Amino acid sequence: MRAAVIGIMVLATPVAAHAQSRAPAIVELPLADLSARIASGQLTSQAATRLYLDRIAAMDRRGRTLRSVIAINPDALAQARAADARAKAKRRLGPLDGVPILIKDNIETLDPVATTAGSLALKDNVTRRDAPVVARLRAAGAVILGKANLSEWANIRSSRSMSGWSAVGGLVRNPYALDRTACGSSSGSGAAVAASFAAAALGTETDGSVVCPSAINGLVGLKPTVGAVSRTHVVPISHSQDTPGPMARSVRDAAILYSAMVGSDPADADTKAADAHRADYAAGLSEGALKGVRVGVLRPDMTPDLTVRFDAALAVLRAAGATLVDVQRPPTPGLGAAEQLVLYTELKADLDAYLATTPAGVHTRTLYQVIAFNAANPEAEMPYFGQETFLAAAKTKGLADPAYRAAREKGQAQAAAAIDTMLKTANARMIVTPSYGAAWPSDPVHGDQSSDASASQLPAVSGYPHLTVPMGLVRSLPVGLSFIGPAWSEQTLLAAGYAYETRAQARQAPRYLSSADAGSGMDGVVAPRSSVRR
């Protein structure tokens, strides 16, 4: 089965010589600037696409071996040529026209590549249909460059998983320190955008999988209000909490991408109100957006290093004109158990419904059959961790189960009330808090290690929006600042994030260190002896 893993990989191939010498043309180039260059004729979409493909070929499976890209779209250059023709004819479709974007590999595209969710069970899942969110990007002229690696099954298979690993793609490596997690499940999207393999990427989140890889890879990531973006043709976990979200290197770039993603979808009832919230979110950005704005400050337990970084971020917010008011998180007893029951129950129902729509070549048509597939292929599918979450989900009693319904109602109400209470107590428009602690080591033996800060649960369970913006480095590793608000407050959060980002200038490009800086304290205080005594 190891050979099978290698056999199905769609690896990037060099499309032009001397990739490294040409790479600076797109390394750290903002999406907005790339768009402007395409519009002015300074750079063609084809040239930009080739530069990204060259960089992927040089660094993803060779060189730094980030393993952030599962498949290259063979139609990408054709899409870029079409974009160049529109630009030449002065018929560009908007700021995304001709801009290469990566799509997390649990989101379907009509291009001739499989949507695998990282699992060999879906290696033949070539649906030739666009998820509506991808169709919106395609209608805006975006070049679908390829598919990004992810934590297999969006990190729901096991509670002992190692984030960023999938049987199809291998382990995504963090470009800031190659021995550290890229977090996930949108780990490939995070690492790829940080490494300038694309202008931006789509991720998905159920609880933390846009904001964590964004924060830990030094990116801006937005988990939207649930219902703002369609989930149709996205390999699901939970219709209560799932949502695609944009991941980019700046707030403006994330806002441009998000503007094209929002919209109602008749096949996704939760998006009924989305059309009313379609807007040019980038146009609403302002450096003065925080002047006179009251902001609630939530201080979790933090390491001293993270505390220093957070305090520095708060000083920037004050300098931008914000009034800061400390808040306390209200108690939420039983929230974790309620969320777990909801996710497990909806996983079984939603995944079975999705698998029923896959092509005939996909032979795993239910969660039970996926479990059996994994058990039959343990060397390829379960070399590091098992599938105890899948097994627990298979035992749930369905969407009509009274316990599930009570847990869903309790969890959503409790999480929303906690955020609403903090906002009301502080008379604030948003809450800021550290997104996560710094990246932990990728550990195939013990799996993911807990972070010393995590801001994702309340906005995830409530369905409220959550934005993370780079806050700087802690011992060479990025950390993020979270902005959390009520439903449909994306414009407010993006504007605040932009005002902070503009003043802080906290993002630093990755250096591809082999290991994170542990600090000089690891050396001890005693100098080594010049000779050995016996």
N, C-alpha and C positions, 0 to 999 in steps of 0.2 A: 504493500500500500504506500510505502514511502515513494516508490517510483511513480505511483499514480499522482501523488501530490505534485511532483515536478512536472509530470506530463500535462497537467491541465493548466499550468500557469501560463498566462498570456503576458510575456515579458516585453518590456520596452526594448525597441531596437534602435540603434543609432541611425539617425536620418540625415546627419550632416557631420562633417569632420570638424575637429578642433572645437568641440563643445565648450571646453573650459574657457578658452580664450574669448568666446563670444558670450558666455553666460552673463557677464556683468550688465548686459543690456536689459535683462529682465530680473536680476536678483534684487529683491527688496523693492521692485518697481510697484508703486501703488496701482491698484486697479483703475482708479480715476485717471492717473497719468497715462497708463497704457491706453485707455480709451481715447484720451485726448490726442495721443500720438497717432493712433489709427485714424482718427477723424481728420487730422491735419496732413496725413500722408507721410509723416516722419518714419513710421513703422507699419508694415503690413501685418494683418492678422496671420498670414501664412508664416512670416518670419518669426513672429512671437510664438506661434504654435511650435515651430521647429526648435526654437531655443528651449522651450519648456521640455519638449521630447528629448532633446539632447541632454538636458540636465538630469532628467529622470534616468536615462540610459546610463549616464556616468555615475550616478550616486545612489540609485534606489536598490538595484540588485548587485551592483559592483561598487567599488569605492567605499563610501560610508555605509552602504547596505542598510538603508532606512526601512526598506520593505513596506513603504507606505502606499504603493500603487499596486492593485491587483491586476488590472487590465488596461491596456491602451485602446482607445477607440480607433479602429482602422479608418473610420470616416472623418476623423478630426480635421485632416488637411483639406478635404473636400468642403467641409463646413467653413473652414477659414477662407478658402478661395471664394466661396459665395459671399462671405462677409466683405472681402476686399472688392468684389464687384459692386456691392451696394455702396461701399464707401466711395468708389470711383465715380459712381453715378449720382452721388450726393443723396442717397436714399437710405442712410443708416437708420436702424430701427430704435436707436437709443444708446445709452452709455454702456450697455453690455454687448453691443453688436461687435462681433469679432474677438471677444475676450475669452480666453480659454479657462474653463472651470472644471474641477473634478467633482464627481458625484459619489457619495458613500455607497458601497456595494450592497446595501439593502434597499436601494431605491432603483426602480426599473427605468431603463431607457430603451427607446426603440432601435438603438444601434445594435450591431451584430455582436454583442458581448453578453455573457450570462450575468444574472443578478444572483449572487451566491450566498449572501449574508455570511460569507467566509466558510461555508460548510460544503464538503464534498457531496453531500446529499442534494445540493442544488447546482452542481457543476454544469448541468444541461438546461438550466432555467433561462433559456434565451427566449424571452416573451415577445420581442419586437413590438413593445408598446411603451409609451412614455407614461410615467407617473405624471399626473396633472402639474405637479410642481416643476418637473423637468420640462413639460410642454410649455409652461409659462416662460422659462428661461430660454428655451429654443425659439419661441416666438419673439423674444427680445433680442435674438441674434447671437446668444452665447454659443461658443464652441464647446461641445462636450468632449473634453480631452480624454477622459477615461474614468475608471472606477477606483475608488480609494479603499484600501484595506480597512479592517475593522476588527473589533473583538467579536469572535464568532457568535452568531445569533444575537448580535447587539448586547453581548455580555449577560445573557439571561440563562445560559445553560447550567451554570454552576455558581454556587456561592463561594467557591474556593478558586475561582478563575484567576488567570494572569491577564490583566487588561492588555489589549493590543494583539493578542494571539488569535490566529485562525488557521484551520487546517489548510485552507487554500493559499493564504498569503504569508504565513509565518508570523514572526513577532515584529511588530512595528517598533522602531527604535526612536528615542527622543533626540532630535538634532542638537539639543543643548548639551546633553551628556548621554552617550550612546548606551550606557548601562542602566538608564532610568526609564520609567514607564512613560509612554506617550498618553496614557489614560484613555478611558474609552467608555462607550464603544466607538466613538468617532475618532479613534486614535490615528488612523491613516490620513483622514482629512486634516487633522491638526498638524501632524508631522510634515505632510506634503506642502501645506501652505507656508508653514514656518521655513521650510527649505527652499521656497520659491520654485516649486514644481508646477504651480498654477497661480493664477491671479487671486483665486478664492476657491472655496469648496462648500458643498452642502454636507451637513451632518444631520443626525437625528438624535433626539433626546427623549428618554422616558423619565429618567431621574439622574441628571448630571452629565449626560453623554455628549452635549454640545459645550457646556460651560467648563467641564473638567479638562478635556483635551485642549480647549482654547486657552484656558488659564495656564496650563502646564507646558504648553508649547508657545507661550508668548504671543497669543492672538486675541483678537476681539471675537467674541461669540455671542450670539443672541438666541436664547430659547424663547420663542414667541408665546403669546397667549394661545392656549390650545384652542384650535378652531380658526386660527388666522390663516393657516397653510394646510392644504389638502394632504391627507395620508393615504389616499387611494394608490394602490400598486407599490406600497412600501411594505416590506416584510415586517409584520407587526409584532409588538409585545402587548400593548395596552391601548385600546381606543380612548380610555380615560386620560392618558398622560402622554402618549406619543405625539411628537411633532418634529418635522424637519426644521432646521435653522441654519442661518448663514455663518460662515467662519472665514475671517479675513485678517489682514495685517493692520487694518485701521478701522476706526468707527465709520468713516465716510464710505469705505469700500463695503463694509457689512451693510450699511444702509442702502447703498445702490443695489446690492444683490437682494436684500430683503424686499425692496420696493417691487421687484419683479416676481416675487414668490407669493405675495398675499392675494387671496381671492377665493370666492365661493366655488364649491364643487358639488353638483347634485348627488354624486355618489358618496359624499361624506357629509352627513347631516349636521355634524358639529360645526361645519364651516358656513352655515347659513348666513351669519352676520358678517362674514369676512369682506364681501364686496364693499360694504359701507366703510371699511377701514383701509381701502386701497389708497395709496398716496405716494408722493415722491418724498420718501423719508430723508433722503440726503439734503433736499432743499430746506428742510426744517432745522438743520444743524447750525449752531451759533456758539461762538466763543463766550458770549455773555449769558448763556442759558442758565447758569447757576446763580446769577446775581439776585439776591433777596429770596432765594429758595431755601425753605427749611428741609433739612435732610436728617433722617433718623440714623444713628450710628449704632450698629450691633457689634459688640465685641465678644467673639467666642474665645474659648481657651486657645491660646496660641503659643508657639515657641518664641523666645526672645527676639530672634531674627525677624520673624514674621511681624511681631509687634512693632518693631522699629520701622519696617517698611510700611505697615498700615498707618502708623502715626504720621509718617511723611506724606502719605496720600491724603490724609485728613487735612494737613497743613495746606496742601494744594487746593483742596476744595474750599477751605476758608479764604484763601487768597483769591479764588474765583468768585467770591461773594456769597457763598453758601453759609447759612446758619446751621450749625451742627447741634443735634440734641441726642444724647445717649438714650437708648431704649433697651429694654430687656425682652428676650424672647419669652412669650407666655408658655406655660407648660402645655404639652400636647400628649397626655398619657395615652398609650396604645396606638399612636399614629403609625409607628413602624409596622406593627402587626397588621393593622388595617390595610396599609399600603401593600404589604406582602400578599395578603389574601386577594386583593383586587388584581395585582399584577399576575399572580399565578392563575387565577380563574380566567382572566381575559386572554392570557397567553394561549391557553388551550383552545378557547373558542375562536379567537381571532386568527391564530396560526392555522388551525384546521380550515377556516374559511378561505384564507389566502392560498394555501397549498392546493385547494380544490380548483383554483383557477390557473394553475401552472400548466405548461405544455405537457404533452403525453410522455415525453422523454424523461420527465421527473417522476420517479417511482415512489417517492415518499409523499403520500397524500394526506397524512395526518401526523399529529405530534407523536402518537404511538409508533408509527412507522419510522419517524426520525429517530426516536429512542432505539428502536431495533437496529436501524442502520448504524448508529454509533456503536452499539454493543457488538455488532458484527465486524466493525472496522476499528478496534480500539487503538492499534498502533498509530494510525493516521489521525483519528479523530480525538482520542483521549490519551495522548502521551503524558500529559501533565496534570490534568484534572478531569473530573467525571461529569455527570449530568444529573446530580441530585435535585437541582431546581426543576429540570424537565420532569423528573419522576414525581416530584411533589405536585407540579402543575397538572400532570395526567390524572391525579387522584381528585382534583376539584370537581364540584358538582354542577357546574354550568351557570349561565348568566341569570337563571331564575332562582338560584339558591338564595334563600333569605339572609343567610350569613354574609354572603358576598354583597348583596344589595345594601345591607346595613353598614358593612365596612366601607363601601364606596361613599355612601352618604356621610358617614361619620368623618372619614378621612378628608374629603374635600371641604366639608364645612369647617373642620378643625384647623386645617392648614390655612384656609382663606381667612378665618377669624384671627389667627395668630398674626398674619401680615396686616390685616385691617386694624387690629388693636394697636400694633406698634405705630402705624401711620397716624392713627387718631390721637394716641397719647402724645406724640411729638408734634402733632399738627403739621405733619411732613408730607411731601409729595412722593418721596421714595426712601428706601433704606439702602445704606451702604454697609458692606461687610467684606472681609477677605473671602475670595471665591473658594479657594482650597489652600492647603499648605503646598510646599514644594514637592516635586516629583519624587516618589520612592523608587528603590531599585526594582527592576523587573526580576521576579523570583519564581522560577518554575517549580520550586519545592513547596513554598508556603503560599504562593499566590499573592494577591494584592495586600499591601499593608495599609492600615487606616491612616488617613491624612489628619493633621492636627486641626484642620478647619474644613468645613464643608457647608456651603450655603445652598445646596441644590434642593433639599427635600421640600421645604415649604412651597416655593414656587412650582415645583414639579407636581405635587399632589393637588394643589389648589388650581393649577392650570394658569397661573399668573406669569407674566413675562419676567425674564431674568437676563441681564446683560453682564458680561465680564469684559474688562478692559485691562491691558497690561499695567502692572503696578511696579515693575522692576524685577531685580534678581535677588534671590537669597542663596548665597554660596553658589553662584553661577547658574542657578535654576530659576526660571520665571515663576512669578506668582501673579494672581489677578485680583482686581477690585470689582466686586459685584454691585450692581445697581438693580434693585428689586422694587416693583411697583404693582398697583392693582391691574386688573384685566384691561387690556387695550391701551396700556400706557407706554407702548413701544417708542412713540415719538419723543415723549418726555425723557425716557431712559437714554435713548440714543443721543439726544441733545446734551444731556448732562454728561454722558460718557465722552462726548466730543469736547465739551468745555474742559473736562478734566484732562483728557489726553493731550489737548493742545498745549496746556500749561505744563503738564508733568513730563512729556516726552520720555516716558519711562520704558518704552519697548527697546530692547537691544536685539540685534540679529544673532542667530545661533552661531556657535563656534565649533560644534561637532567634537566636543571634548570626549575622550574615551571614558572618562569617569567624572562625576561631580566633585567639586572642591569640598573636601571634608573639613578643611580648616587646619591651621597649624597646631591646634590643640591635640590633634591625633598623634603628633610626634612625641608628646611628653615634654618634660622640662629637663630631663637629665641628658647631657651630651653623651654620645657613644664613646666607649673607651678605645684607646688606641691599640690595646693588645688584650688578648683573652687570657684570663687567669684560670688555672685548673687546680 
